[in-house]
Amino acid sequence: MDPKDIKKEYSNGEVTIVWQSGKCIHSAMCVKNNPDVFHPKEKPWILPDNSTTEKIIETVNKCPSGALSFYMNKKN
């Protein structure tokens, strides 16, 4: 796997955020729009439990590069 093209997933149980490092242009729109979830200087840097699913979806949809996407988890 190319270390410059990492794909990671972070879930709050309801929604899963997918981050693809190779697409990220570091615009920081995620941090600006939802600083409770996105902490680029920490590991893990995405903490989806810190926000509502609706706010996460809204933030991900503002990602200009497409590095962030999401999918809804199946309900049991």
PLY file of the C-alpha trace (Angstrom):
ply
format ascii 1.0
element vertex 76
property float x
property float y
property float z
element edge 75
property int vertex1
property int vertex2
end_header
0.00 0.00 0.00
1.26 3.43 -0.93
1.76 5.42 2.31
0.60 8.51 0.43
-2.74 6.88 -0.37
-4.09 5.62 2.94
-7.79 4.94 3.44
-9.18 4.96 6.98
-12.66 4.70 8.43
-14.03 6.23 11.62
-17.52 5.46 12.95
-19.88 6.77 15.61
-22.05 3.66 15.20
-24.58 5.42 12.98
-22.36 6.89 10.25
-18.86 5.98 9.11
-16.47 8.66 7.85
-14.07 7.49 5.15
-10.83 9.46 4.71
-8.52 8.98 1.70
-5.16 10.64 2.24
-4.22 10.64 -1.45
-7.14 12.95 -2.29
-6.71 15.37 0.61
-5.65 18.91 -0.37
-5.47 20.11 3.24
-8.04 22.88 2.81
-9.01 22.41 6.49
-12.71 22.79 5.64
-13.42 19.82 7.90
-11.64 21.44 10.84
-13.29 24.81 10.24
-16.78 23.31 9.90
-16.61 20.73 12.69
-13.65 21.28 15.05
-15.16 18.93 17.64
-14.59 15.98 15.28
-11.54 16.87 13.19
-8.22 17.27 15.05
-5.39 17.07 12.49
-2.60 17.14 15.07
-3.96 14.20 17.10
-4.22 10.45 16.55
-6.80 9.39 15.78
-7.50 12.70 14.13
-11.19 12.04 13.44
-13.43 11.62 16.51
-16.97 11.04 15.20
-18.45 10.52 18.69
-17.96 14.25 19.34
-20.74 15.40 16.99
-24.14 14.54 15.63
-24.48 12.38 12.55
-26.25 15.25 10.77
-23.37 17.67 11.44
-20.82 15.05 10.31
-22.66 14.53 7.02
-22.94 18.28 6.48
-19.19 18.69 7.12
-18.14 15.77 4.90
-20.28 17.11 2.05
-18.27 20.37 2.18
-14.94 18.62 1.55
-13.66 20.21 -1.70
-11.29 17.38 -2.66
-13.50 14.37 -2.03
-11.00 13.01 0.48
-13.84 12.66 2.97
-16.92 10.59 2.28
-19.36 8.71 4.46
-21.80 5.84 4.54
-24.64 5.04 6.88
-24.19 1.93 8.99
-26.82 -0.80 8.89
-29.19 -0.78 11.82
-29.61 -4.03 13.72
0 1
1 2
2 3
3 4
4 5
5 6
6 7
7 8
8 9
9 10
10 11
11 12
12 13
13 14
14 15
15 16
16 17
17 18
18 19
19 20
20 21
21 22
22 23
23 24
24 25
25 26
26 27
27 28
28 29
29 30
30 31
31 32
32 33
33 34
34 35
35 36
36 37
37 38
38 39
39 40
40 41
41 42
42 43
43 44
44 45
45 46
46 47
47 48
48 49
49 50
50 51
51 52
52 53
53 54
54 55
55 56
56 57
57 58
58 59
59 60
60 61
61 62
62 63
63 64
64 65
65 66
66 67
67 68
68 69
69 70
70 71
71 72
72 73
73 74
74 75
